[in-house]
């Protein structure tokens, strides 16, 4: 019995490693094409990666950006909705700290990030979050910490 359980565990482990490898191959291919602004192969790569494992907010956002640039608004909206449903807060952080995600720079003028914001705000509101209050509290926190940040820069 112990041998059967061990064998089953080994098969599961091997299968999950191959799934992870396939996901990584497709996601990296999608990112390469996104950075080169080759929208169709970018979208194909990310859709294959999402089909393998649909839990990555970033993969959904990247795929949606490719769909957006190709003019596939229905697909973009579906991918954005799914990303926000997976984790609206991660969507918010990605749009807030865009400097860590330069692949979205080309989309700034296209209104894409405004659309992302609309979807994560809707999901947050559905979850009972008061988004305007949250943004106000973040601003208060920043203003409160600004003096301390300045003092730290002087070595106090």
Residue pairs with C-beta under 8 A, 6 or more apart in sequence:
19 52
19 53
20 53
22 52
23 49
23 52
23 53
26 45
26 46
26 48
26 49
26 52
27 45
27 46
27 49
27 56
27 59
28 45
29 41
29 45
30 41
30 42
30 43
30 44
30 45
30 46
30 48
30 49
30 59
30 62
30 63
30 66
31 42
31 45
31 62
31 103
32 45
33 39
33 41
33 42
33 45
33 66
34 42
34 62
34 65
34 66
34 103
35 103
37 69
37 106
39 66
39 69
39 70
40 66
40 70
42 62
42 63
42 66
43 63
43 66
43 67
43 70
43 72
43 75
46 59
46 60
46 62
46 63
46 66
47 63
49 56
49 59
50 56
50 59
50 60
50 63
54 60
54 82
54 86
55 86
56 86
57 83
57 86
57 87
57 90
57 91
57 94
58 90
58 94
58 101
60 79
60 80
60 82
60 83
60 86
61 79
61 80
61 83
61 91
61 94
61 104
61 116
62 103
63 79
64 75
64 76
64 79
64 80
64 83
64 112
64 116
65 76
65 103
65 104
65 107
65 112
67 73
67 75
67 76
67 79
68 76
68 107
68 110
68 112
68 115
69 106
69 107
69 110
76 115
77 115
77 119
80 115
80 116
80 119
81 119
83 90
83 91
83 116
83 119
83 120
84 91
84 119
84 120
84 122
84 123
85 123
88 119
88 120
88 121
88 123
88 124
88 127
88 129
89 120
89 124
91 116
91 119
91 120
91 123
92 117
92 120
92 124
94 100
94 101
94 104
94 116
95 104
95 113
95 116
95 117
95 120
98 104
98 105
98 108
98 113
104 112
104 113
107 113
121 131
124 131
124 134
125 131
